[in-house]
Amino acid sequence: MIRILIADDHSMIRRGLREILLDEFGDASITEASTGTELLKLAQSREWDILISDISMPGQNGLDILKQLKEQFPNKPILILSMHPEDQYAIRALRAGAAGYLTKESASNELVAAVRKVLAGKRYISATVAEKLAETLDKDAEKALHETLSDREFAVMKLLASGSSVSEVANTLSLSVTTISTFRARILKKMGLKSNADLTQYAIHNQLI
């Protein structure tokens, strides 16, 4: 029996994932979490064989949760599911220890294959991610400005570029306004930009939003 932990803040997504998994793994034991805090508690208190988690969880940054869980459970496979295109978060997730990365759009067709592969001790990487990984191996390739940001800075940058205020970003990421203001100043300096409008223009140009 496979013990699966699913984490997503949308009940419809969790229900859809459960149905897909039970169609293939009829005797699977599936536990659900709707927030980052709940996910961490369940991961520490329940036995599980694989975690399928959204990268954008309320209460805590998904990449931070991923890193924390990999420190505690280095041999447990974690499959990241996201609404974001693969070229935005896949490489960061894989570097943080994810066993694979799927977009929610592709989950209905690829989830079962991805679960089987990571349970076999391998990584699930789509053709798009493989191509992106190959690009990162090219030492002569010029790094895009957003690729110089840390995972936390990247998350803050995307929210600011999407039109969120500093206080709204602070609320979304459960951080203080002062901390987000510090991140904002650091991001603008690293990227050589001057305002949130510049961030928005950059993000649109690079298809980040």
N, C-alpha and C positions, 0 to 999 in steps of 0.2 A: 504494500500500500504506500502510495506517494503522499507525503505530507507537504501541502503547499500553503504558503502564506501570501496573500494578496493585499496590496496596499494602494488605495486610490481614494481621493476625497469625493468622488462621484459614485453614488450607489448604482446607477445604471451601468457604469463601466465595470464595476465589481461583479455585478450580476451577469453581464455579458461574458466576462472572462471565466466566471464560474461555469457557465453553460458550455463554453467551448472546451474547457478542461474536463468536465465530467462526461462529455460526449466521447472523449478519447480515453480518459482514465476514470472509468466508472466507479472504482472503489477508492478514489483519492479522498483524503481528508483535507478540507479547505477551510482556512481561518482568514478572516478579513479584518483589515485596519483602515480607518478613514483619516487619521492624522499621523504626523511624524511621531508625536509622543506615544500614541497608541501602538504604532508599529514597533518602536523600540521596546516597549513593555512586553508585547507579545513575543517578539523575537527572543527576548531574554527568559521568558517564562514557559514557552511552548517548544516542543520538539518540531523541527521542520527540516525538509530536505531541499527546498528551493523557495526563494522569495521572488515574487514578481511585483515590482514597485514602480509607481509613477515617480518621475523625477521632481515634480512640483507638488510637494505635500504641505498642507497648512501647519504652521508652528515651527518648521525647521526646513532649511534648504536640503533638497534631495541629495545633492552630492555630499553634503556634510554627513547626512544619515548613512549614506553608502560607505563612506570612509570609516565611520564609527563602527558600523556592523562588520566590516571586513577586518577591523582590528580585533573584534571580539570573536568573530567566526570566520577565520581566514580560509577555511576549506569549504564553506557553504557557498553554493552558486547563487548569485543575485542577477536577475534579469530585469533590466530597466525598460520601462514602458513610458513613452512620452508623446505629447501632442506636437512637440517641436521637431522640425526636420532633422534628419540624421547628422547633417553637416554642422549643426549648431552645438549639440551636446554629446554626441556619440563618443568622440575621441576623449573628451573629458571624463565621461563615465567609465570608459574602458581603462583609462589611466588610473582611475580611482579604485579599480578592482572589480568592476562589473563583468559578468560572464557573457553578457550580450546586451544589445540595445535594439528595441523595436519601436516604431512609431505606432500610435494607436490606430492609425489608418490601415496599417498592414497586419495588425494583430490577428484578424479573423483568418487570414491566409497563412500566417507564419508562426503563430504562437506555439502550436503543438510541436512543430519541427524544432523550434528554438528550445523549448523545454526538454525535449528528448536529447538534444545535442549537449546542452549544458549539464544535464544530469549524467551524461556519459563522460563528463570531465573536460569537455571541449568548450570553445567559445563560439557563440553564434554571431557572425559578422556578415552583413549584407554586402552586395557588390558596391554599393555607394560608400559604405564605411571602409571597405577594403581599399578602395581608390583613395579615399581621404588619408588613410594610414600610410599608403605608399607616398603620398605627397609630403607627409611629415618626415619621411625618411630622407627626402632630398635636402641635403644640408645647404644647397645653394638657393633653395626656394626662399623667397622673402616672406617673413612672418607678417600676417595681417595684424593691424593694431590691436584688435580685440583678442587676439591669441596671446598677447603679452600679459593679459589680465589674469589674476587668480580666479578660481572658481567662484568665490564669493563676490569679487569685483565684477565678474561677468554677469552674475545674476542681478546685481544692483544696476549695472549699466543697462541691461535689457529692460528692466522695469522703468527706469528713468526715461529711456528712449521711447518707451511706449506711452509716455505721458503722465506717469504717476509722479506725484509730488514726493518730496523727501519724507514727509510724515506718513504718506500712504505706503511708501516702500518700507519704512520702519515697521509699520503695522503688519505688512505682509510677511516680512522676514523675522518678526519678533525681536527686533533690535531697537536701540534708542535712536532718536532723531539725530543726536550728536554723532553717533557712530556712522549713520548713513551719510551725514554731511561730510565726515572725514573721508569715507569711501568715495563720495562724489568728487571731492577735490583731488584725491589720488588718481581716480580714473581719468579725469580731464587732463591732468598733468601727464600721465603715461601716454595718453592718446594724442596729446598736442591739440586738444580742443578747448573751447572757451565757454560753452553753454549747453544746456539740455537740448536746445534746438539743433546744435551741432551733432549731439549724440543721436538724435532722431534721424537727421539726414544721413549720418554715417550708417546707422542700423538699416535704414531703408535701402541704401545703395548696396549694402552687403547682404541683403535679404535675411536679416536677423529678426525682423518684425514684419 
